[in-house]
Amino acid sequence: MKGKTIDLFPGGNTSKGFYSFYRYILNQEEARRIICIKGGPGTGKSSLMKKVAAFFNDKGYDIEYHHCSSDNNSLDGVVIKGLNVAILDGTAPHVVDPLNPGAVDEILNMGDCWNEEGFKKYRKNIIEINKEVGKTFKRAYRFIGAARAVHDDWSNFNNEALNPGKLNKLKDELKAKIFTASKNTYGSERHLFLTAFTPNGIVTYVETIIKDCGTVYVLNGGPGTGKTEVLDFLSKEALKRGYNVQFFHDPLIPERIEHIFIPELNTAVVTSNEINNRKLEGKQIYMDNYLNSNVLGKNREEIKQVSEIFYELLNKGLKIIASAKILHDQMETYYIPNMNFDKVNKISENIINKLLGYEKDYLSEK
């Protein structure tokens, strides 16, 4: 029987540039092995990860697929749950270097599979495209940053109408429903993204978290309607009571929380917001009910204007990210012909065999 799969983003294209939560993919203390793959575009890193993950998923292991925000059809990493093994793309912009070489981490160099002589005639092209990709992403981040500035204006208009008393009552009601016990410890945190700005537009994987979740609360509302305050309050309460909390961050404002999941309580509090625009199943909470309609009405025209400008700027940023993907694909055409994919396949087989050895250790520990 196949195991479960979850889709995530360990990094994101945000208003602060590329923002990484790579260190949370698999904790060093928890990990049996972390394999960092080094190699250029088109060298088979993502395909290798997919192959290994599919093999162990077919054996019944739960798999986390960590997607690349600059190409959501490609992978930045996989985690084989139970075995506590991660395989990561350790190349730019998410450079990963071993923290505990040999004990936990190892490097897998895909450069061993390429024909170095074949790159000589493409040297100038590769350098020029790499520079162009960097410039293109910087331009995209400027538009996303401009979108955030307008988004702050939109948020301020809504926040002006927020009723703090009603919001505090909602927080207390949710606290009473979610938490019935405490542990004699402080909880732990894990931070990732479920939504990302990608070449294919705004992509969200929130459904992969809530599909098997026992209790889901959905906070529906635009910016500044109190969603973040509720998530902050509930996550702090969960940590204080000793529960592990998975924080999923906003792709526009990465320090802001978009969703939380408390595995031990099988409970998620998620948002249907102006970025993911998802209609999600669960217990629905409409944040407009906590706004003063008179104050909101006074600012209605301004809210309409800033929301339109926000989407215009964000969509421009997304189009530029898509153009960076075209450049990246062009660079792959220089690498692929110079790869020995028989060697790549052999490496995949060797990794699977190595991990099967870890499986024996895992089964003997049970």
Helices and strands as residue ranges (DSSP letters): E 5-8, E 11-14, E 17-20, G 22-24, E 33-38, H 45-58, E 63-68, E 71-80, E 85-89, E 105-109, G 110-113, G 116-122, H 123-160, H 164-178, E 189-193, E 195-198, E 201-204, H 206-210, E 215-220, H 227-240, E 245-249, E 257-262, G 263-265, E 267-272, E 283-286, G 287-290, H 293-298, H 300-335, G 336-338, H 341-365
